[in-house]
Amino acid sequence: MRELKIFLVVVAFTALTYWGVEPYAHSIMKPHVSPANFNFAEEDLSFAKGIVADKEMLLVQAQKENNATQIENATKALDVAKENLAKNEALWASVEKIDFAKGDASKGKAFFEGNCFACHGLKEDGIASNFTDSSAYGVIPPDLSSAALLYDEKFLAALILNPALALKVDHKFGDAFIMTAYNSETSGESEEIVNQNIADVIAYLKEMALKFEEKENARIKQEVEEKYAKVEESAEKTALMEKETNFAKERMLFVESCGRCHDMRYDGFFSPSAKNDLKGYLGSIPPDLSMMIRSRGEQYLNDFVNNTQKLLPGTAMPRVGLNEATQAKVISYIEKVGDSKKEERESLGIYIMIFFVILSIFAILWKRSIWSKLH
């Protein structure tokens, strides 16, 4: 009976820690936020409205305390939040007016060569970048061959119309962001012309993305086949080849999405942008992501990549803005590099639990055997 009481006490304290203390500590260290939403218009408007509501509550609280300084500060913060909401509403309303189905890839190429080419390359169409290092802007401007593979058309349109707002770095850079916005206000063109040009260039990027993906898949397939060329055919070989192919594709997407700023040292990848340039641009050196999956967790990364400001307000890191399929593959790659033993660890856990159950049974039987000789 005594042993049972001790056991129940241990179970009670374990349960309290597991279902009480640990979740509470987790909620403090990692506050709950709404999950990643890949409908970026919905996400941005909901997020902006949430900030307005928070600022309104702070103003009400300041008014209750009748603190003039706090009231003034809260009023200013509320005005900024409302202005940001209005900007987001205007941006996504503009995106909704674009008819992407009417995009003409040939005209989009001409627009790209006359505008985007100043900073961006498009190697899939033989267009080399004018910038080969990060000294000019703090980060190497991306080659856009994979852009339509990484992002959906509406996010690309928002990115063209107002890059700082779409990437959620307007609080840091404002109108001084390194990528110039293209809209009616900045170009002096009518809304109809702007919308058609955006539809055209996105159609062109989609066409190039298909070629890029096909070429990359062929390259990866060839490399994997050459690696296993001398291995006898078997189910194990097929499984290994498929595993390596998937990993290589995920790695390629990581490089295209995150590789201009972040290293992945555990996989031998280093960003081509100079660290001092990145620090000057963002204010600090972007972290190596090799162990990020273990320090932050999959859920945190999934939400953070989708909307950086939601989990780290004020950060200079731009929202990545990946579509759902690409983001899942990028996080899968980060997990495979940073937590390569996950499958082995989880499968081993079952055997460890079975071992402790058997050990407990033998321990109880041994105790009874010993004590029975003493009575």
Disulfide bonds with the S-S distance in Angstrom:
none
